[in-house]
Amino acid sequence: MTASIASQITHQIVHATASVASSAFHAIASQPANSTTRAASQTFRIASADWPAWVQAVGSILAILVAIGVAAWQTSESRALLREQEEQARRDAKEAERAKYGKFVALAKTLTKRICQAKVLVMQPEPNIEHLGRVLRNQETVSLALQALQDVRYLELPSAQAINALQQLQSLAPPMSRRLTALADDFRFSTKIDEFFDERNEKKKALVLDLQSIGEKFREFALALGINESEFSDAEWTWR
């Protein structure tokens, strides 16, 4: 409620009060001036000619009270509408940001899952041709994706957290690409396959740790781009 509205209401209240007082004064003055005892014992009555003034005064006061109530309700509704508009604006801005970085979100989400699947398959205790094929396909996909991330521009990312995660991924990409290429070459020979799946093989352990590290960085990158934590609850995404 603005100062001008409050001033107007105050003026109306004063005017109505003055009108009531004036009407009462005229009603009292119109009574016959007889004895003091009669004036004291006679019940105060309003002359019929004064009723319109009284009705007008009371009506003015009621109108003012109604106006105050309506103004307060309108103010409350306006504030609620403003809060709702602000919340909607924030939601729209968040959706617009997700849409802007949609390609990065999709890339991070897909690769994080593929890395986790690759890690699980690599940890199989016994060699399996089908599993080996899936491992190689997943690793090749991850390798290509890591190389593609080298071309991502930092200014296109939404936050410092996303930039930091990307920088670490870019530093891990070259050695992992070489590791995957060497693994694919080794898997052309059955003896190398048996050797790789030996629990004592340090090469396998090192690869699992590297997949773990890269997977966590991809997960961090995905979260920084707006993917919800609940989307990582699936069993296929388990890191350990």
N, C-alpha and C positions, 0 to 999 in steps of 0.2 A: 504494500500500500504506500503510495507516494505521499510526500509532505502536503501537496496541494489538495489531495483527496481528504487527508486527515483534517486540514484546515477548513475545508468545506463542511465536513461532518460536524466539527466543533461549532462552526457558525450556526448550523441548523439546530444543534442542541441548545445553544444559548438563546436563539430566537424562539424555539418552542417553549423553553422554560420561562422566558419573559412573557410569552403569550399566556401560559397557564397562570402565572402570578398576577398578571393584569386582570384576567377573567375572575380570579378569586377575589381580587380587591374590589372589583365592580360589583360582584355578588354580595359581598359583605356591606359595601356602601349603600346598596339598594335596600337593605333591611330597614324597617322603621325604627327610629331612635326613641324607644319608649323607656321604661324604667330599666335600671341595671339588673334587677332580679329577673325581669322578663327576658332580657337579652341573654342572660346566663343560662336560663332554663330552657330557652327555645332551641330546638335542634337546628343546626345549620342546614339550610336548604338552598339549592341553586335555582335561581329564577329561570323560568322556561325560555326566556329570551337569551339567556347565557349558554344554553346547551350547545348551540352550533360552535361557539368558540371553544368550549371544552372538548367537544368531539374532534374538532380540527387539531387542537393541541395534542391530544392523545394519539390521534392518527399520525401526526408528524413524528412523534417519538417512536411509535411502532415502525414507521417507514424507515427511520434512521437505523434502528436496531436490525431490521431486515437487510438494509443496505450493507451494514457492517458485516453481517453473517455471510451474505453473498460474496462480498469482496474477499473475506478470509477463505471461503471455499474455493473461489477462483484462483487465489494465490497458491493454495495447497495443490490444486490440480495442475497449475502451471509448473510448479516445482517438480511434481511427479513426472509430468510430460518431458520436462527438460532432462531429468535423470535418465528416463527411458531413451531419449534421443542420444544422449551421451554414450550410454551403454551400447546402443545399436551402432553408433559411429565407431566405437572401439572394436566391436565384432566385425564390422565391415572392413576396417583397416587391417585386422588380423587375417581375414580371408583374402584380402587383396595381396597381402605380403606372401601368404602361402601360394597363391596363384603365380605371383611374380617369380618365386623360387621353386616352382613346381618341378622343373626338370632336375634340379639338384635333390629335392626331396625324394623323387622317384628313384633316382640313381642311388642315393645313399640307402634307401630302404631295401631295394633289390639286392644290392651288393652285400649289405650287412648279413642278410639271410643266406646268401650264397656262400659267403665266407664261413659262416657257422656250419652250414651243411658240409662244406669241404673239410673242415676241421674234424667233424664227427666221422666222416668216411675215412679220412687218413688214419684215424685212431683205431680202425677195425683190427682185431688181433690176427685175422687170417686173410690172405689175399683172395679177392673175388673179382672176376673179370668185369662183371657189371658195375661193381663198386669202383673199380679202377677207372672205367670209362666215365663214370659220373664225376669222380674226383678230377680227372683231367679236364673235362668240360667246364666244371665250376671254376677250376683254377685258371683256365684260359680266359674265361669271362671276367674273372677278377683282375687278371693281368691287363686285359684290354681296358677295363674300367679305370684302373689305377693310372694307366698311361693317358686316358682321356682327361683325368682330373688335373693333369699338368697344365692343361689349357684354360682352366677355370680362372677368371679374373677376380681378384680379392674384392674389388669395389662392387661386384655383383652380389656379394654375400651380405646377410642381414645383421651380423653381429661379430664382435671381436672373438667370441667363443668359436663361431663357425670358421673364421679365418685361421685361428690357431690350430683347430683340428685338421683343416685342409693342409696347412703347412707341414704338419707332422706326417700326414698321409703322403704328401708329395716327397718327403724325404725317405719314406719307407718303400715307395713304389719301385725304384730301380733295382735294389737288391732282391726284392720279392719277385720281380719279373725274371731276373736271372735264375733265381731258385726254382721257379716253376718250369722254366725252359729246361734246366738240367734234370728236373724230375721227370718231365715228359720223355726226354732222351733215355733216361735210365729204365723207364717202364717198357722200352722196346725189347728188353732182355729179361727173360724169366728169372735169371739169377739175381739181377738187380731188384726185381720185384720181391723175391723172397728176402733179400737182404734188407730192403726198406721196411718191410713189415715185421722184422725181428724187433722184439721189445728192447733189445740192447742197442739198437741202432740210434746213435746220437743225432744222425741227420734227420731222422723222423721226429725226434723230440724237439730239435731246433725248429723244424718246420711248424710243428704244432704251436710252439710258443710264438712264432712269428705271426701265424694266423690269428692267434689269440690277441696279440697286440694290435694288428691291423683291424681286426673285427671290432675291438673296443673303440678304436679311433673312428671307424665308420659309424658306430653307434653314437658316439659323441657328436659327430658331424650331423647325423640324422636328427638328433634331438635339438641341436642348435638351429636346424632348419624348420622346426615346428612339428616333427613327428611325436606323437604322444608316447609316454612311457609304457602305457598298457599294450601298445602294439609289439612290444618286445617280450611279452609274457609267454608266448608260444614255446612249446618244448623244443622246437627246431632251432630256437634262438639261444638255447642254454650255452653259456660259455665254458663251463667247467664240468 
